[in-house]
Amino acid sequence: MSTAPNPNQTSSRWLIIVPMVQLNISEAPPIHGRWQVRDVTFHSEASLRALLQPPNLPVALGAQAMQRVFDGSQSYAVLERTGVPEELRHHVFRDLRNSAEILASTAAFYSRRHHSCGFTIRGYPLSTAKTDTFLDLNGTLIAGNWNQRGMLMPFELDATWHNAITQSGIIELFARLVDANLDPDWRRQIGSGAAMLGRSLMSLDLADAFLLNVIGLETLLTRQGERNGRMLTQRIEGMTGWHLRNARPNYQAEIRSIHSVRCEIVHDSDYRNLTIELLLLADMYLANGLLNIVRHPAQFPDKTTLVSVLDGFAQNQNWPTDGSLPLRWFGNSTFSPKDLDLPLW
């Protein structure tokens, strides 16, 4: 007597559906209920229900299967893979998370960290909170506080978001990820740099957020074997110095400080010099570096070309003024008290 096959051990072509949390996807134009990042598509519930019909599926799903798919989430990540589910699960969440983090990187061009908007894969941490009690040893006073931080409000993929990423130019990121004219390894590094920014923006921990930014900066702007403070400083200067030499005259020292604090944390577990302002500076440099890379694929088709151009600008202080390379600066170069008042761990 034959037994039914175990689906988890069956090799086939699979449509994989993973629920998201705090991600709202508009049905209205220009989103139309879905947004694609590489080979992962983020669907609203209505868009996914429309997808899960023949001929997209070999047969219509029954009520029990539909109930398993739709767990009350407002959005879902969907991708196709061929293989055995037990084996695919070892890396499919890595791929999903990478695409979600790339999508999250657009928050740098749409909101501020203190707005506490964000999303994640269901099951991942959403928020954290600090609780304390202060007892007065010279009297009878008691002080206490409770402060929540995290993805307190949903991330909205709607016309407002689409307009923001279009006006800034970061919408070009999604095209660069699949741009056949770019060096394949460079495409991967652009995606990785964006993912580090997105992961940082969704992080609940100050040190994690900061180090993720630095990883993103080094991924985009340095080459293997030269990842040191001098070269990272030079590349950030080459990309953004045309703006910062007037907006933040001390920017070179600030960039060196970012790498110095990174080394203190990585090599000595020393967090004493890590501040919210340093995190926001790293946000600023990474976001603007990523923006200018994805907006100029012809000028930066690979990292070797990028490095040569940026090193020349930094060393000669000769950024073009004729529009031949229209570098752009996004965001405010100074931080408000509200920007700096982040209750990160």
VOPAGU-2260 file (C-alpha; in pm, 1 decimal, decimal comma):
REM VOPAGU-2260
SITE   aa  ch    i         X         Y         Z
SITE  MET   A    0       0,0       0,0       0,0
SITE  SER   A    1     155,4     329,0    -107,4
SITE  THR   A    2     171,8     621,9     128,1
SITE  ALA   A    3     113,2     984,4      41,4
SITE  PRO   A    4     433,2    1176,9     -33,6
SITE  ASN   A    5     570,9    1405,6     235,7
SITE  PRO   A    6     546,6    1757,6      85,2
SITE  ASN   A    7     842,3    1881,5     291,1
SITE  GLN   A    8    1063,0    1615,3     131,6
SITE  THR   A    9     933,8    1644,8    -225,3
SITE  SER   A   10    1139,2    1807,0    -498,6
SITE  SER   A   11     928,7    2040,4    -711,6
SITE  ARG   A   12     882,3    2399,0    -823,4
SITE  TRP   A   13     732,9    2592,6    -532,4
SITE  LEU   A   14     560,0    2924,8    -480,3
SITE  ILE   A   15     677,6    3035,1    -136,6
SITE  ILE   A   16     459,3    3275,3      63,8
SITE  VAL   A   17     577,7    3443,9     384,2
SITE  PRO   A   18     363,2    3688,7     586,0
SITE  MET   A   19     497,2    4034,4     661,5
SITE  VAL   A   20     421,4    4260,6     958,2
SITE  GLN   A   21     363,8    4638,0     952,6
SITE  LEU   A   22     391,0    4659,4     573,1
SITE  ASN   A   23      86,9    4818,1     408,4
SITE  ILE   A   24      73,3    4799,1      28,6
SITE  SER   A   25    -171,5    5027,5    -148,6
SITE  GLU   A   26    -411,6    4891,7    -409,6
SITE  ALA   A   27    -421,5    5233,0    -581,4
SITE  PRO   A   28    -185,7    5343,2    -860,1
SITE  PRO   A   29     107,1    5347,3    -899,4
SITE  ILE   A   30     154,9    5055,5    -657,5
SITE  HIS   A   31    -142,4    4836,7    -758,2
SITE  GLY   A   32     -98,2    4606,2    -460,4
SITE  ARG   A   33     251,1    4479,8    -536,6
SITE  TRP   A   34     618,4    4581,1    -545,4
SITE  GLN   A   35     906,5    4371,6    -674,7
SITE  VAL   A   36    1261,0    4358,9    -537,8
SITE  ARG   A   37    1479,2    4127,9    -747,0
SITE  ASP   A   38    1282,5    3801,8    -761,9
SITE  VAL   A   39    1076,4    3867,3    -449,6
SITE  THR   A   40     737,3    4033,7    -487,2
SITE  PHE   A   41     563,8    4197,4    -192,5
SITE  HIS   A   42     184,8    4162,3    -228,3
SITE  SER   A   43    -112,7    4308,2     -49,1
SITE  GLU   A   44    -367,1    4050,1      65,2
SITE  ALA   A   45    -598,5    4135,0    -225,4
SITE  SER   A   46    -316,6    4113,2    -479,0
SITE  LEU   A   47    -206,1    3774,9    -344,9
SITE  ARG   A   48    -562,2    3640,4    -352,1
SITE  ALA   A   49    -580,0    3738,6    -718,9
SITE  LEU   A   50    -245,9    3567,0    -784,6
SITE  LEU   A   51    -347,3    3239,2    -620,6
SITE  GLN   A   52    -588,2    3140,9    -894,4
SITE  PRO   A   53    -555,0    2923,7   -1203,6
SITE  PRO   A   54    -370,0    2944,7   -1437,9
SITE  ASN   A   55    -108,6    3073,6   -1189,2
SITE  LEU   A   56    -174,8    2757,5    -987,7
SITE  PRO   A   57    -244,9    2411,2   -1135,2
SITE  VAL   A   58    -571,2    2386,6    -935,1
SITE  ALA   A   59    -776,7    2625,6    -725,2
SITE  LEU   A   60    -691,0    2619,1    -355,4
SITE  GLY   A   61    -947,4    2479,4    -117,6
SITE  ALA   A   62   -1079,3    2660,5     187,2
SITE  GLN   A   63    -832,8    2490,5     425,1
SITE  ALA   A   64    -532,3    2579,2     209,1
SITE  MET   A   65    -650,4    2939,6     174,5
SITE  GLN   A   66    -687,3    2961,2     550,4
SITE  ARG   A   67    -330,0    2839,7     593,1
SITE  VAL   A   68    -195,9    3101,4     349,8
SITE  PHE   A   69    -394,3    3397,7     479,7
SITE  ASP   A   70    -325,5    3436,2     850,0
SITE  GLY   A   71    -459,8    3790,7     889,9
SITE  SER   A   72    -147,6    3966,2     766,1
SITE  GLN   A   73    -192,0    4269,4     543,2
SITE  SER   A   74      99,7    4183,3     315,2
SITE  TYR   A   75     307,3    3887,5     202,1
SITE  ALA   A   76     645,2    3822,1      41,0
SITE  VAL   A   77     627,6    3579,0    -251,6
SITE  LEU   A   78     900,4    3407,1    -453,8
SITE  GLU   A   79     953,3    3092,5    -658,7
SITE  ARG   A   80    1216,0    2827,5    -592,6
SITE  THR   A   81    1284,6    2475,7    -719,8
SITE  GLY   A   82    1396,6    2207,3    -477,0
SITE  VAL   A   83    1295,7    2033,3    -155,6
SITE  PRO   A   84    1120,2    2250,7     108,3
SITE  GLU   A   85    1326,6    2107,4     394,1
SITE  GLU   A   86    1643,2    2215,7     211,6
SITE  LEU   A   87    1510,1    2542,5      64,9
SITE  ARG   A   88    1421,5    2674,4     410,8
SITE  HIS   A   89    1792,5    2685,9     498,9
SITE  HIS   A   90    1843,0    2988,8     272,6
SITE  VAL   A   91    1506,8    3114,1     148,3
SITE  PHE   A   92    1458,2    3340,0     450,4
SITE  ARG   A   93    1800,3    3489,9     388,2
SITE  ASP   A   94    1688,7    3583,9      37,0
SITE  LEU   A   95    1354,5    3716,5     160,8
SITE  ARG   A   96    1515,5    3919,4     434,9
SITE  ASN   A   97    1769,3    4068,0     195,2
SITE  SER   A   98    1493,3    4187,5     -37,7
SITE  ALA   A   99    1291,6    4323,5     255,8
SITE  GLU   A  100    1596,8    4513,4     381,2
SITE  ILE   A  101    1657,0    4662,0      36,5
SITE  LEU   A  102    1296,0    4780,6      33,0
SITE  ALA   A  103    1340,6    4918,2     385,9
SITE  SER   A  104    1641,3    5124,5     272,7
SITE  THR   A  105    1399,7    5361,2      97,3
SITE  ALA   A  106    1294,5    5481,3     443,1
SITE  ALA   A  107    1609,5    5696,3     442,2
SITE  PHE   A  108    1450,4    5898,3     160,3
SITE  TYR   A  109    1096,8    5898,9     295,7
SITE  SER   A  110    1106,1    5950,5     673,1
SITE  ARG   A  111    1336,7    5997,1     973,7
SITE  ARG   A  112    1443,7    5742,7    1231,7
SITE  HIS   A  113    1241,1    5915,6    1503,7
SITE  HIS   A  114     919,1    5856,8    1305,5
SITE  SER   A  115     938,1    5489,2    1414,1
SITE  CYS   A  116     789,5    5344,3    1095,3
SITE  GLY   A  117     898,8    5001,5     984,2
SITE  PHE   A  118     818,5    4646,1     882,7
SITE  THR   A  119     965,2    4300,9     904,6
SITE  ILE   A  120     902,9    3932,5     836,4
SITE  ARG   A  121     647,4    3780,8    1073,7
SITE  GLY   A  122     832,5    3634,5    1370,5
SITE  TYR   A  123    1116,2    3889,1    1370,3
SITE  PRO   A  124    1142,1    4147,3    1654,9
SITE  LEU   A  125     916,1    4450,9    1609,3
SITE  SER   A  126     976,3    4672,5    1910,5
SITE  THR   A  127    1158,6    4708,6    2238,4
SITE  ALA   A  128    1113,6    4920,3    2548,9
SITE  LYS   A  129    1324,5    5052,6    2836,1
SITE  THR   A  130    1179,0    5060,3    3186,8
SITE  ASP   A  131    1358,8    5211,7    3486,1
SITE  THR   A  132    1305,8    5325,2    3845,5
SITE  PHE   A  133    1526,2    5585,9    4019,0
SITE  LEU   A  134    1516,2    5588,9    4403,3
SITE  ASP   A  135    1638,0    5903,3    4578,9
SITE  LEU   A  136    1909,8    5809,0    4832,1
SITE  ASN   A  137    1899,7    6159,2    4983,8
SITE  GLY   A  138    1523,5    6173,9    5027,7
SITE  THR   A  139    1201,2    6000,3    4934,9
SITE  LEU   A  140    1164,6    6083,3    4565,2
SITE  ILE   A  141    1099,2    5817,8    4304,4
SITE  ALA   A  142    1147,3    5873,4    3929,8
SITE  GLY   A  143    1049,9    5629,1    3660,8
SITE  ASN   A  144    1029,2    5601,6    3285,9
SITE  TRP   A  145     904,3    5370,3    3013,9
SITE  ASN   A  146    1020,3    5432,2    2658,6
SITE  GLN   A  147     924,7    5223,4    2357,2
SITE  ARG   A  148    1124,1    5205,2    2034,4
SITE  GLY   A  149    1083,3    5014,5    1713,7
SITE  MET   A  150     836,5    4966,0    1432,6
SITE  LEU   A  151     548,1    5136,0    1607,3
SITE  MET   A  152     376,2    5248,5    1287,3
SITE  PRO   A  153     344,4    5064,0     955,8
SITE  PHE   A  154     557,6    5126,2     652,4
SITE  GLU   A  155     329,0    5242,5     372,5
SITE  LEU   A  156     390,0    5155,0       8,0
SITE  ASP   A  157     157,0    5407,8    -150,1
SITE  ALA   A  158     156,4    5704,9    -387,3
SITE  THR   A  159     322,7    5930,4    -128,0
SITE  TRP   A  160     607,8    5681,9     -80,7
SITE  HIS   A  161     638,5    5631,5    -455,1
SITE  ASN   A  162     655,0    6006,1    -514,2
SITE  ALA   A  163     925,0    6043,4    -247,1
SITE  ILE   A  164    1150,0    5773,2    -387,9
SITE  THR   A  165    1092,8    5903,0    -741,0
SITE  GLN   A  166    1174,9    6263,7    -652,9
SITE  SER   A  167    1488,8    6161,4    -463,0
SITE  GLY   A  168    1601,3    5925,3    -738,8
SITE  ILE   A  169    1640,7    5619,9    -514,6
SITE  ILE   A  170    1371,5    5443,8    -718,2
SITE  GLU   A  171    1661,3    5371,5    -956,1
SITE  LEU   A  172    1791,5    5126,1    -696,4
SITE  PHE   A  173    1542,1    4859,8    -805,4
SITE  ALA   A  174    1650,4    4887,3   -1169,1
SITE  ARG   A  175    2020,6    4868,9   -1079,0
SITE  LEU   A  176    1967,6    4539,2    -895,1
SITE  VAL   A  177    1880,5    4371,3   -1226,7
SITE  ASP   A  178    2079,9    4594,1   -1463,9
SITE  ALA   A  179    2263,1    4362,1   -1705,9
SITE  ASN   A  180    2495,8    4647,0   -1805,4
SITE  LEU   A  181    2653,9    4651,2   -1460,2
SITE  ASP   A  182    2923,0    4415,3   -1339,9
SITE  PRO   A  183    2738,5    4126,3   -1164,3
SITE  ASP   A  184    2948,6    4149,9    -849,8
SITE  TRP   A  185    2888,9    4525,4    -842,2
SITE  ARG   A  186    2512,5    4463,1    -863,8
SITE  ARG   A  187    2541,4    4229,1    -567,3
SITE  GLN   A  188    2739,3    4485,5    -368,8
SITE  ILE   A  189    2488,0    4761,1    -445,0
SITE  GLY   A  190    2211,9    4534,4    -315,7
SITE  SER   A  191    2416,2    4443,7      -9,6
SITE  GLY   A  192    2492,1    4809,0      67,5
SITE  ALA   A  193    2123,3    4895,5      37,5
SITE  ALA   A  194    2026,9    4599,6     255,4
SITE  MET   A  195    2268,2    4712,5     527,4
SITE  LEU   A  196    2107,7    5058,1     524,7
SITE  GLY   A  197    1760,0    4909,4     544,6
SITE  ARG   A  198    1858,7    4668,2     819,6
SITE  SER   A  199    2016,7    4954,6    1010,7
SITE  LEU   A  200    1705,1    5170,9     980,4
SITE  MET   A  201    1490,1    4887,2    1116,6
SITE  SER   A  202    1733,7    4799,6    1396,9
SITE  LEU   A  203    1637,8    4835,1    1762,3
SITE  ASP   A  204    1997,8    4860,5    1886,6
SITE  LEU   A  205    2230,5    5160,6    1852,2
SITE  ALA   A  206    2554,3    4965,6    1804,5
SITE  ASP   A  207    2394,0    4722,6    1559,2
SITE  ALA   A  208    2246,8    5008,0    1355,8
SITE  PHE   A  209    2579,1    5192,0    1347,7
SITE  LEU   A  210    2789,4    4888,7    1252,0
SITE  LEU   A  211    2544,3    4790,3     979,1
SITE  ASN   A  212    2585,0    5137,8     828,2
SITE  VAL   A  213    2963,0    5108,1     833,6
SITE  ILE   A  214    2943,5    4764,2     671,6
SITE  GLY   A  215    2726,6    4920,3     401,1
SITE  LEU   A  216    2974,1    5204,5     347,3
SITE  GLU   A  217    3268,8    4966,7     323,5
SITE  THR   A  218    3075,9    4737,2      88,6
SITE  LEU   A  219    3002,2    5020,6    -153,0
SITE  LEU   A  220    3315,3    5233,2    -126,0
SITE  THR   A  221    3613,8    5014,3     -43,9
SITE  ARG   A  222    3783,0    4714,2    -201,2
SITE  GLN   A  223    3896,0    4393,9     -36,7
SITE  GLY   A  224    4233,0    4439,6     126,2
SITE  GLU   A  225    4205,0    4816,7     169,7
SITE  ARG   A  226    3924,0    4847,6     422,7
SITE  ASN   A  227    4078,3    5107,2     645,6
SITE  GLY   A  228    3984,7    5448,1     774,9
SITE  ARG   A  229    4194,0    5648,5     532,1
SITE  MET   A  230    4044,4    5497,5     218,0
SITE  LEU   A  231    3687,4    5501,5     350,5
SITE  THR   A  232    3728,3    5866,8     447,2
SITE  GLN   A  233    3869,5    5947,8     104,2
SITE  ARG   A  234    3583,1    5777,0     -80,5
SITE  ILE   A  235    3310,0    5943,1     127,6
SITE  GLU   A  236    3486,4    6273,6      69,0
SITE  GLY   A  237    3503,4    6201,9    -303,7
SITE  MET   A  238    3130,7    6130,2    -318,4
SITE  THR   A  239    2997,5    6402,7     -87,8
SITE  GLY   A  240    3272,9    6656,5     -20,8
SITE  TRP   A  241    3138,5    6897,2    -283,5
SITE  HIS   A  242    2839,3    6954,1     -53,3
SITE  LEU   A  243    2983,8    6896,7     292,6
SITE  ARG   A  244    3283,8    7130,9     268,8
SITE  ASN   A  245    3032,6    7414,8     310,8
SITE  ALA   A  246    2748,5    7239,1     492,7
SITE  ARG   A  247    2966,4    7061,7     752,3
SITE  PRO   A  248    3320,3    7210,1     737,5
SITE  ASN   A  249    3444,4    6953,9     990,3
SITE  TYR   A  250    3315,4    6661,1     784,6
SITE  GLN   A  251    3654,1    6497,5     726,7
SITE  ALA   A  252    3715,4    6461,6    1100,7
SITE  GLU   A  253    3360,6    6330,7    1143,7
SITE  ILE   A  254    3416,6    6063,3     880,7
SITE  ARG   A  255    3742,4    5957,6    1046,9
SITE  SER   A  256    3555,4    5941,4    1377,2
SITE  ILE   A  257    3303,6    5698,3    1229,1
SITE  HIS   A  258    3579,0    5453,3    1138,2
SITE  SER   A  259    3760,9    5510,1    1467,3
SITE  VAL   A  260    3450,1    5428,1    1671,7
SITE  ARG   A  261    3382,7    5128,8    1448,4
SITE  CYS   A  262    3731,0    4997,2    1531,2
SITE  GLU   A  263    3681,9    5060,9    1903,6
SITE  ILE   A  264    3363,2    4853,5    1897,5
SITE  VAL   A  265    3488,6    4572,7    1673,7
SITE  HIS   A  266    3835,5    4532,9    1822,4
SITE  ASP   A  267    3786,7    4634,1    2186,6
SITE  SER   A  268    3411,5    4608,9    2260,5
SITE  ASP   A  269    3431,8    4977,3    2352,6
SITE  TYR   A  270    3103,8    5163,9    2293,4
SITE  ARG   A  271    3179,6    5477,1    2494,6
SITE  ASN   A  272    3224,7    5707,9    2197,2
SITE  LEU   A  273    2922,8    5587,9    2000,8
SITE  THR   A  274    2656,0    5858,7    1988,6
SITE  ILE   A  275    2322,4    5907,4    1814,3
SITE  GLU   A  276    2479,9    6185,8    1607,7
SITE  LEU   A  277    2748,3    5947,0    1481,6
SITE  LEU   A  278    2476,8    5699,7    1379,6
SITE  LEU   A  279    2287,3    5972,9    1192,3
SITE  LEU   A  280    2606,8    6082,1    1017,1
SITE  ALA   A  281    2663,2    5724,4     904,0
SITE  ASP   A  282    2300,3    5713,0     782,7
SITE  MET   A  283    2361,3    6032,2     587,4
SITE  TYR   A  284    2684,4    5921,2     419,2
SITE  LEU   A  285    2553,1    5576,0     329,6
SITE  ALA   A  286    2219,7    5703,0     194,3
SITE  ASN   A  287    2384,2    5967,6     -23,1
SITE  GLY   A  288    2654,9    5731,7    -143,3
SITE  LEU   A  289    2395,3    5472,8    -242,8
SITE  LEU   A  290    2178,2    5737,2    -410,5
SITE  ASN   A  291    2455,4    5869,5    -632,6
SITE  ILE   A  292    2574,2    5522,1    -727,9
SITE  VAL   A  293    2231,9    5406,3    -846,9
SITE  ARG   A  294    2158,8    5734,3   -1028,6
SITE  HIS   A  295    2475,5    5715,0   -1241,2
SITE  PRO   A  296    2513,8    5361,2   -1380,2
SITE  ALA   A  297    2702,7    5478,9   -1689,0
SITE  GLN   A  298    2961,1    5666,6   -1481,6
SITE  PHE   A  299    2985,8    5394,2   -1213,7
SITE  PRO   A  300    2946,6    5062,3   -1402,9
SITE  ASP   A  301    3176,0    4879,6   -1159,4
SITE  LYS   A  302    3361,4    4942,7    -836,2
SITE  THR   A  303    3699,3    4993,5   -1002,1
SITE  THR   A  304    3562,1    5289,8   -1197,9
SITE  LEU   A  305    3385,2    5425,9    -890,2
SITE  VAL   A  306    3704,8    5412,9    -684,9
SITE  SER   A  307    3909,5    5585,4    -954,3
SITE  VAL   A  308    3657,4    5868,6    -993,3
SITE  LEU   A  309    3604,7    5927,7    -620,9
SITE  ASP   A  310    3975,2    5915,5    -536,2
SITE  GLY   A  311    4042,8    6173,7    -804,6
SITE  PHE   A  312    3775,3    6408,4    -669,1
SITE  ALA   A  313    3896,9    6371,6    -310,7
SITE  GLN   A  314    4264,5    6423,4    -392,0
SITE  ASN   A  315    4218,7    6713,7    -634,0
SITE  GLN   A  316    3905,3    6876,2    -486,3
SITE  ASN   A  317    3777,3    6912,5    -843,1
SITE  TRP   A  318    3417,3    6795,7    -846,7
SITE  PRO   A  319    3260,2    6869,0   -1187,7
SITE  THR   A  320    3048,5    7182,8   -1217,5
SITE  ASP   A  321    2952,1    7138,4   -1582,5
SITE  GLY   A  322    2678,1    6880,0   -1519,2
SITE  SER   A  323    2886,6    6593,7   -1660,7
SITE  LEU   A  324    2835,3    6404,5   -1333,7
SITE  PRO   A  325    2538,5    6561,3   -1150,8
SITE  LEU   A  326    2605,9    6437,6    -799,2
SITE  ARG   A  327    2312,3    6495,6    -570,3
SITE  TRP   A  328    2275,7    6559,3    -199,0
SITE  PHE   A  329    1963,1    6433,7     -25,2
SITE  GLY   A  330    1842,2    6547,0     315,3
SITE  ASN   A  331    1935,9    6798,0     579,6
SITE  SER   A  332    2304,0    6813,2     672,9
SITE  THR   A  333    2221,2    6914,3    1030,9
SITE  PHE   A  334    2017,8    6730,9    1292,9
SITE  SER   A  335    1731,1    6863,2    1501,5
SITE  PRO   A  336    1687,6    6784,8    1872,5
SITE  LYS   A  337    1408,9    6544,7    1772,9
SITE  ASP   A  338    1643,5    6366,6    1530,7
SITE  LEU   A  339    1895,3    6319,2    1811,0
SITE  ASP   A  340    1640,3    6205,3    2070,8
SITE  LEU   A  341    1634,7    5838,8    1976,3
SITE  PRO   A  342    1571,0    5588,2    2256,7
SITE  LEU   A  343    1778,0    5311,5    2101,8
SITE  TRP   A  344    1933,5    5051,5    2328,4
